[in-house]
Amino acid sequence: MARINTNFQREGSTGVIIRQGDARNLNFIKSESIDLICTHPPYSNIIKYSKNIEGDLSHYDIDDFIIEMQKVASESIRVLKKNKFCAILIGDTRRKKNIIPLGFNVMQVFVDAGFTLKEIIIKEQHNCKATGFWYNRSIEYNFLLIAHEYLFVFVKP
């Protein structure tokens, strides 16, 4: 599941409403009512975030993951106000020692959904929990570590 937590402030109220949902189906959010979207989805079939949550994106392999991200992009552009921003942090992956540009594939999904790409920010990764494991594997199997993620910043035209 692509989880989303939303904070709404009721008109004339100081109370906050928190809702948990799925970024692929935001039917409880009115169209063009959101000022900013920040998301960091689980990557395709790399680290499993659940054991038995149906629809958990971390269990989808690349092709199906991209299909599901199309739903996220479609809902994101629907709920975002015009001239407002959507930021997504995502990295790449490997299959059989070869790089798969998952980040750029997701970037293209958001562009195809109607967003304009405003910025690409590259975040260097150091000292990740699994770095030691992957460092040893990279030597054993002769591949480079993926030491970056992308922060894509989109604007809704």
Backbone as CSV, one residue per row, in Angstrom:
resi,resn,N_x,N_y,N_z,CA_x,CA_y,CA_z,C_x,C_y,C_z
1,MET,0.835,-1.158,0.000,0.000,0.000,0.000,0.886,1.228,0.000
2,ALA,0.522,2.194,-0.787,1.182,3.489,-0.752,0.418,4.315,0.268
3,ARG,0.958,4.459,1.436,0.240,5.134,2.509,0.357,6.639,2.366
4,ILE,-0.690,7.302,2.839,-0.680,8.754,2.839,-1.301,9.214,4.143
5,ASN,-0.671,10.150,4.767,-1.240,10.809,5.930,-1.535,12.232,5.521
6,THR,-2.750,12.658,5.777,-3.136,14.002,5.390,-3.606,14.754,6.615
7,ASN,-3.239,15.998,6.712,-3.704,16.865,7.780,-4.635,17.901,7.170
8,PHE,-5.837,17.974,7.688,-6.802,18.957,7.228,-7.169,19.841,8.398
9,GLN,-7.254,21.116,8.168,-7.754,22.006,9.202,-9.144,22.437,8.787
10,ARG,-10.091,22.206,9.659,-11.466,22.583,9.367,-11.592,24.101,9.383
11,GLU,-12.438,24.617,8.491,-12.652,26.050,8.432,-13.209,26.535,9.768
12,GLY,-12.604,27.573,10.305,-13.067,28.121,11.575,-12.721,27.257,12.770
13,SER,-11.800,26.340,12.602,-11.451,25.421,13.682,-9.945,25.316,13.782
14,THR,-9.458,25.014,14.960,-8.032,24.770,15.118,-7.741,23.289,15.168
15,GLY,-8.763,22.458,15.035,-8.583,21.013,15.070,-7.937,20.497,13.795
16,VAL,-7.266,19.389,13.899,-6.616,18.760,12.759,-7.223,17.377,12.575
17,ILE,-7.491,17.036,11.342,-7.990,15.708,11.013,-6.862,14.952,10.339
18,ILE,-6.561,13.779,10.835,-5.522,12.942,10.225,-6.205,11.728,9.623
19,ARG,-5.922,11.482,8.354,-6.498,10.328,7.663,-5.383,9.502,7.072
20,GLN,-5.532,8.213,7.155,-4.571,7.315,6.527,-5.243,6.714,5.312
21,GLY,-4.534,6.699,4.192,-5.119,6.180,2.976,-4.056,5.645,2.048
22,ASP,-4.424,5.500,0.815,-3.562,4.959,-0.213,-3.404,6.021,-1.293
23,ALA,-2.185,6.381,-1.620,-1.923,7.448,-2.585,-2.454,7.134,-3.976
24,ARG,-2.828,5.886,-4.207,-3.402,5.523,-5.512,-4.889,5.816,-5.582
25,ASN,-5.512,6.083,-4.436,-6.944,6.362,-4.396,-7.192,7.383,-3.292
26,LEU,-7.241,8.636,-3.684,-7.439,9.730,-2.734,-8.851,10.302,-2.847
27,ASN,-9.830,9.425,-2.996,-11.205,9.873,-3.226,-11.762,10.711,-2.070
28,PHE,-11.132,10.682,-0.926,-11.579,11.482,0.205,-10.995,12.902,0.178
29,ILE,-10.194,13.192,-0.843,-9.621,14.531,-1.004,-10.231,15.182,-2.241
30,LYS,-10.714,16.382,-2.058,-11.340,17.143,-3.138,-10.295,17.502,-4.199
31,SER,-10.694,17.514,-5.447,-9.805,17.904,-6.540,-9.296,19.326,-6.330
32,GLU,-8.032,19.534,-6.695,-7.375,20.836,-6.632,-7.531,21.509,-5.267
33,SER,-7.269,20.734,-4.201,-7.410,21.271,-2.848,-6.113,21.201,-2.032
34,ILE,-5.039,20.651,-2.605,-3.784,20.435,-1.878,-2.717,21.404,-2.392
35,ASP,-1.943,21.977,-1.463,-0.890,22.933,-1.819,0.458,22.287,-2.083
36,LEU,0.758,21.170,-1.423,2.065,20.549,-1.559,1.959,19.053,-1.310
37,ILE,2.606,18.273,-2.160,2.702,16.823,-1.975,4.182,16.486,-1.838
38,CYS,4.522,15.776,-0.773,5.872,15.238,-0.564,5.709,13.745,-0.370
39,THR,6.403,12.959,-1.168,6.242,11.513,-1.052,7.577,10.803,-1.243
40,HIS,7.696,9.682,-0.597,8.885,8.834,-0.671,8.385,7.387,-0.695
41,PRO,7.962,6.937,-1.878,7.356,5.600,-1.952,8.373,4.499,-1.703
42,PRO,7.894,3.348,-1.252,8.800,2.196,-1.157,9.250,1.823,-2.560
43,TYR,10.475,1.367,-2.689,10.997,1.026,-4.005,10.522,-0.358,-4.412
44,SER,10.505,-0.544,-5.679,10.026,-1.782,-6.282,10.790,-3.000,-5.784
45,ASN,10.138,-3.802,-4.991,10.626,-5.146,-4.639,12.069,-5.153,-4.118
46,ILE,12.418,-4.165,-3.287,13.767,-4.108,-2.730,13.733,-4.434,-1.242
47,ILE,13.093,-3.555,-0.463,12.912,-3.790,0.968,11.420,-3.959,1.197
48,LYS,11.026,-5.060,1.766,9.613,-5.326,2.035,9.191,-4.566,3.290
49,TYR,8.166,-3.740,3.155,7.697,-2.939,4.280,6.584,-3.618,5.061
50,SER,6.053,-4.696,4.535,5.015,-5.429,5.258,5.079,-6.894,4.852
51,LYS,4.410,-7.707,5.629,4.325,-9.129,5.288,2.993,-9.484,4.664
52,ASN,1.944,-8.774,5.053,0.624,-9.199,4.588,-0.332,-8.045,4.307
53,ILE,0.177,-6.891,3.937,-0.700,-5.786,3.544,-0.917,-5.867,2.042
54,GLU,-2.141,-6.152,1.662,-2.473,-6.274,0.243,-2.220,-4.939,-0.465
55,GLY,-1.548,-4.978,-1.595,-1.287,-3.781,-2.377,-0.050,-3.011,-1.962
56,ASP,0.730,-3.522,-1.016,1.957,-2.860,-0.570,2.914,-2.734,-1.759
57,LEU,3.236,-1.489,-2.136,4.089,-1.240,-3.302,5.461,-1.885,-3.197
58,SER,5.921,-2.133,-1.983,7.257,-2.711,-1.823,7.314,-4.166,-2.269
59,HIS,6.163,-4.758,-2.590,6.127,-6.142,-3.063,5.984,-6.250,-4.580
60,TYR,5.789,-5.123,-5.254,5.590,-5.149,-6.707,6.936,-5.165,-7.416
61,ASP,7.049,-5.975,-8.466,8.251,-5.914,-9.284,8.137,-4.707,-10.219
62,ILE,9.169,-4.405,-10.937,9.313,-3.122,-11.617,8.152,-2.761,-12.539
63,ASP,7.763,-3.640,-13.440,6.695,-3.295,-14.384,5.388,-2.986,-13.667
64,ASP,5.023,-3.818,-12.707,3.785,-3.585,-11.958,3.906,-2.371,-11.049
65,PHE,5.101,-2.137,-10.500,5.343,-0.963,-9.671,5.085,0.310,-10.478
66,ILE,5.571,0.358,-11.707,5.383,1.530,-12.566,3.896,1.743,-12.845
67,ILE,3.163,0.675,-13.084,1.708,0.789,-13.302,1.036,1.401,-12.075
68,GLU,1.439,0.959,-10.896,0.858,1.489,-9.663,1.261,2.949,-9.447
69,MET,2.481,3.301,-9.820,2.922,4.690,-9.690,2.162,5.605,-10.660
70,GLN,1.686,5.064,-11.770,0.837,5.856,-12.669,-0.436,6.274,-11.942
71,LYS,-0.971,5.394,-11.108,-2.161,5.720,-10.317,-1.845,6.809,-9.296
72,VAL,-0.665,6.720,-8.672,-0.244,7.741,-7.703,-0.112,9.096,-8.406
73,ALA,0.516,9.113,-9.560,0.704,10.363,-10.305,-0.640,10.956,-10.724
74,SER,-1.548,10.114,-11.172,-2.870,10.575,-11.595,-3.646,11.199,-10.440
75,GLU,-3.620,10.554,-9.297,-4.307,11.100,-8.126,-3.613,12.354,-7.619
76,SER,-2.288,12.382,-7.693,-1.537,13.548,-7.223,-1.867,14.781,-8.039
77,ILE,-1.905,14.647,-9.353,-2.209,15.812,-10.184,-3.666,16.233,-10.017
78,ARG,-4.534,15.285,-9.728,-5.951,15.621,-9.513,-6.135,16.463,-8.251
79,VAL,-5.501,16.088,-7.148,-5.754,16.767,-5.875,-4.935,18.049,-5.702
80,LEU,-3.841,18.191,-6.456,-2.966,19.350,-6.305,-3.567,20.584,-6.987
81,LYS,-3.441,21.726,-6.329,-3.881,22.980,-6.926,-2.941,23.358,-8.078
82,LYS,-3.435,24.154,-9.000,-2.609,24.647,-10.112,-1.447,25.482,-9.563
83,ASN,-0.302,25.375,-10.225,0.923,26.103,-9.867,1.490,25.705,-8.502
84,LYS,1.094,24.545,-7.989,1.628,24.041,-6.716,2.547,22.866,-6.999
85,PHE,3.246,22.411,-5.961,4.359,21.485,-6.148,4.106,20.085,-5.600
86,CYS,4.738,19.136,-6.269,4.749,17.734,-5.863,6.210,17.290,-5.886
87,ALA,6.690,16.768,-4.760,8.075,16.299,-4.671,8.077,14.812,-4.375
88,ILE,8.902,14.084,-5.075,8.994,12.638,-4.874,10.470,12.252,-4.759
89,LEU,10.802,11.533,-3.697,12.155,11.040,-3.465,12.186,9.566,-3.823
90,ILE,13.047,9.218,-4.769,13.117,7.821,-5.219,14.505,7.551,-5.806
91,GLY,14.919,6.325,-5.740,16.219,5.944,-6.270,16.101,4.876,-7.337
92,ASP,17.244,4.359,-7.716,17.322,3.323,-8.736,17.506,1.960,-8.070
93,THR,17.560,0.926,-8.868,17.752,-0.425,-8.343,18.615,-1.211,-9.326
94,ARG,18.910,-2.437,-8.962,19.670,-3.343,-9.829,18.903,-4.642,-9.997
95,ARG,19.090,-5.229,-11.156,18.619,-6.576,-11.422,19.736,-7.275,-12.181
96,LYS,20.179,-8.408,-11.679,21.254,-9.184,-12.301,22.484,-8.331,-12.578
97,LYS,22.894,-7.566,-11.569,24.074,-6.709,-11.605,23.948,-5.501,-12.526
98,ASN,22.809,-5.290,-13.138,22.623,-4.162,-14.050,21.702,-3.126,-13.428
99,ILE,22.009,-1.870,-13.665,21.212,-0.778,-13.112,19.876,-0.674,-13.836
100,ILE,18.836,-0.472,-13.077,17.498,-0.193,-13.607,17.170,1.230,-13.175
101,PRO,16.941,2.152,-14.114,16.725,3.555,-13.755,15.303,3.805,-13.238
102,LEU,14.983,3.170,-12.113,13.643,3.276,-11.536,13.260,4.730,-11.288
103,GLY,14.213,5.518,-10.792,13.929,6.921,-10.533,13.472,7.656,-11.781
104,PHE,14.200,7.497,-12.867,13.822,8.190,-14.107,12.529,7.627,-14.700
105,ASN,12.281,6.347,-14.498,11.015,5.769,-14.969,9.839,6.396,-14.227
106,VAL,9.985,6.565,-12.916,8.921,7.200,-12.123,8.795,8.672,-12.498
107,MET,9.916,9.345,-12.715,9.882,10.738,-13.158,9.040,10.869,-14.430
108,GLN,9.266,9.970,-15.386,8.530,10.024,-16.645,7.039,9.783,-16.440
109,VAL,6.688,8.918,-15.502,5.280,8.661,-15.173,4.595,9.960,-14.735
110,PHE,5.270,10.744,-13.886,4.682,11.992,-13.407,4.602,13.037,-14.523
111,VAL,5.588,13.084,-15.396,5.534,13.988,-16.551,4.386,13.576,-17.473
112,ASP,4.254,12.275,-17.729,3.170,11.785,-18.587,1.791,12.069,-17.997
113,ALA,1.710,12.167,-16.666,0.439,12.459,-15.999,0.058,13.932,-16.118
114,GLY,1.011,14.765,-16.567,0.705,16.178,-16.773,1.528,17.143,-15.952
115,PHE,2.405,16.639,-15.108,3.267,17.514,-14.323,4.398,18.070,-15.188
116,THR,4.915,19.232,-14.795,6.110,19.798,-15.386,7.250,19.579,-14.399
117,LEU,8.363,19.077,-14.895,9.517,18.846,-14.048,10.219,20.168,-13.780
118,LYS,10.255,20.583,-12.518,10.856,21.857,-12.123,12.327,21.687,-11.757
119,GLU,12.646,20.644,-10.960,14.017,20.438,-10.490,14.320,18.953,-10.345
120,ILE,15.594,18.611,-10.511,16.115,17.287,-10.148,17.235,17.541,-9.147
121,ILE,17.037,17.057,-7.942,18.032,17.205,-6.881,18.589,15.816,-6.594
122,ILE,19.893,15.686,-6.573,20.516,14.387,-6.315,20.967,14.349,-4.859
123,LYS,20.465,13.363,-4.150,20.795,13.177,-2.740,21.794,12.038,-2.624
124,GLU,22.959,12.334,-2.065,23.946,11.282,-1.832,23.534,10.479,-0.600
125,GLN,23.749,9.171,-0.670,23.426,8.282,0.449,24.711,7.746,1.043
126,HIS,24.818,7.844,2.335,25.970,7.310,3.048,25.473,6.606,4.298
127,ASN,26.201,5.611,4.716,25.931,4.937,5.989,24.513,4.396,6.112
128,CYS,23.997,3.828,5.048,22.694,3.183,5.119,22.816,1.883,5.907
129,LYS,21.711,1.449,6.460,21.706,0.243,7.288,22.297,-0.959,6.552
130,ALA,22.004,-1.075,5.262,22.432,-2.251,4.502,23.739,-2.032,3.733
131,THR,24.390,-0.898,3.928,25.593,-0.591,3.150,26.663,-1.680,3.267
132,GLY,26.917,-2.150,4.474,27.938,-3.186,4.662,27.644,-4.434,3.869
133,PHE,26.387,-4.890,3.926,25.969,-6.069,3.168,26.209,-5.848,1.681
134,TRP,25.728,-4.720,1.129,25.839,-4.459,-0.303,27.277,-4.167,-0.717
135,TYR,28.054,-3.567,0.163,29.454,-3.324,-0.157,30.171,-4.658,-0.385
136,ASN,29.978,-5.596,0.506,30.594,-6.919,0.348,30.099,-7.606,-0.917
137,ARG,28.794,-7.505,-1.187,28.243,-8.098,-2.415,28.821,-7.440,-3.656
138,SER,29.000,-6.117,-3.607,29.507,-5.403,-4.784,30.915,-5.865,-5.145
139,ILE,31.726,-6.177,-4.144,33.078,-6.690,-4.401,32.999,-8.115,-4.943
140,GLU,32.177,-8.925,-4.297,32.054,-10.324,-4.697,31.507,-10.480,-6.117
141,TYR,30.523,-9.658,-6.476,29.856,-9.808,-7.772,30.194,-8.704,-8.774
142,ASN,31.158,-7.831,-8.438,31.677,-6.838,-9.363,30.608,-5.865,-9.882
143,PHE,30.030,-5.087,-8.967,29.148,-3.992,-9.366,29.353,-2.829,-8.403
144,LEU,28.938,-1.650,-8.819,29.072,-0.449,-8.000,27.851,-0.289,-7.098
145,LEU,28.070,0.314,-5.942,26.955,0.626,-5.051,26.153,1.789,-5.630
146,ILE,24.864,1.755,-5.421,24.022,2.897,-5.778,24.053,3.829,-4.576
147,ALA,24.652,4.983,-4.749,24.881,5.882,-3.618,24.114,7.193,-3.765
148,HIS,22.951,7.143,-4.418,22.187,8.368,-4.604,20.696,8.051,-4.699
149,GLU,19.914,9.067,-4.471,18.487,9.066,-4.762,18.189,10.379,-5.467
150,TYR,17.040,10.439,-6.106,16.616,11.659,-6.789,15.453,12.268,-6.027
151,LEU,15.493,13.579,-5.897,14.331,14.315,-5.424,13.824,15.085,-6.632
152,PHE,12.737,14.578,-7.202,12.121,15.232,-8.349,11.082,16.215,-7.831
153,VAL,11.166,17.441,-8.285,10.200,18.460,-7.897,9.408,18.822,-9.145
154,PHE,8.109,18.596,-9.062,7.204,18.860,-10.175,6.291,20.030,-9.809
155,VAL,5.767,20.670,-10.826,4.750,21.695,-10.636,3.560,21.308,-11.497
156,LYS,2.363,21.603,-10.979,1.152,21.363,-11.777,0.885,22.637,-12.579
157,PRO,0.942,22.551,-13.908,0.730,23.759,-14.726,-0.720,24.262,-14.645
